[in-house]
């Protein structure tokens, strides 16, 4: 069987999982009709009685094979029928009609060929080339996306469950969250970082220069798409360790009370691996899912909250009460490919905050898929990003890329080859205040790593529309609430210069577009500049100690000396004292963040 599998399918050399057909094999063409017919029958008899089975790993394999078989039958018979009719027209001397039928038959054959033989990533088609930024960046540093990569955070070896503590370093993941929020904010300690992030968001949304206030509610939307109940599954979903790290940072550093935080996926289920881990440390955090019970709260909805900018058919228009009643949302998505849309990132993660059925077969997906011809059109995800209770309420976007996947379901099954991963898990976390920028970065990573993702062409259309929401190429008046207020630009979009350098426009010195800030905590010393007394905070005690050191009244440790070099000029002197004093007085907004 293994030899037959090798001859007929392309497989991952590490996991052995099927990744596609081996079109060079003669055996494929000999057995394909039988394999395709069996896959189609198997899919139908298993999924029709119970649609949730479509997410099972066996059906994830059967579905594309069955679809290819149907396409093969349709293309083959369709072109044969057209050419047969063309022959009849020739015998009747009706050459114009015959020529038209031949042309149509050839078009069917060509289309069929492109569908049957997947193109590699070099052929993915996007309307914009490298470094062509559009839209207005958001955040303390507009368009900044923090990329934290720590190879020590993950170690899954394909045995057991990928999410087990044995394979996920909680301490390393805690540090990754800390690094990310400091990089996004430009601050040098976690508390100040959160304060800066909240202040920036509140200023942009008209609330003034204020940080987080006591009792304000925060709703964290996680991605639990591949769940069918509270029992654990090995399919890829939100990382329990990352959810815990975010809660720890919000509660211990931002000063948010446990009871003010809700972790939710109202269309799916909060599994035990997440609930038990987080509830043990933070028992007053609220967890909301589709069915409730076992300590979870059952989701409710506010109807007709998102009527959409256009008539969007029977698309669900309610939004989960957890989102509507929150003051802030944190969107924690996953890094995955997705048939139809090409990718599933932060934009699509909002779908799970609407009043959809837990059985995906019963839901509408109107205007989700990118246009096959690249022509601009209204995109539902853009409405999600622009809605007052979804994207416009999101204080922080996160993409959990500890593992990542080329497909929407199944366990993480293939290690990443692109640099700097080099045949390892991506072990990464992406964080930004700009929902358009972070999804743009996610697309660049996915299109580089995976050469045969389905429906990647023009998959960034919703980001084009979002970046130019005030005047989109489609001509849509984006107003998802139908309140007469048109969306402004929802963020900035572009593609990097190349997969080696990974430079966006702001990385290249331009004052527009995206900035990707890379950090590897395992390689970068964790220096908190200004923390002269090494108590993990920057305050008046550090200022007093630095002053005493400069007067030769106190000594500093090696790490204290590094932290005292506030301006990072390799010298501890009066200029560092002046800069630290200005920072504490609030006249200097941020300290240099090198090394964080």
SULDASUL-V121599 format. One record per helix or strand of 2 or more residues. SS is the DSSP state (2 for helix, 1 for strand). FROM is the first residue (numbers start at 0). LEN is the number of residues. If there is no record, write none. Layout:
SS_FROM_LEN + SS_FROM_LEN
This chain:
2_1_7 + 1_8_3 + 1_17_4 + 2_25_22 + 2_50_5 + 2_56_35 + 2_94_22 + 2_120_3 + 1_133_2 + 1_143_6 + 2_150_3 + 2_164_3 + 2_169_16 + 2_189_15 + 1_217_4 + 2_239_14 + 2_257_3 + 1_260_5 + 2_271_10 + 1_285_4 + 1_295_3 + 1_300_2 + 1_318_2 + 2_320_4 + 1_327_11 + 1_341_3 + 2_345_8 + 2_359_3 + 2_379_7 + 2_390_3 + 1_393_12 + 1_427_5 + 2_434_15 + 2_460_7 + 1_491_2 + 2_504_4 + 1_514_5 + 2_539_11 + 2_557_7 + 2_573_12
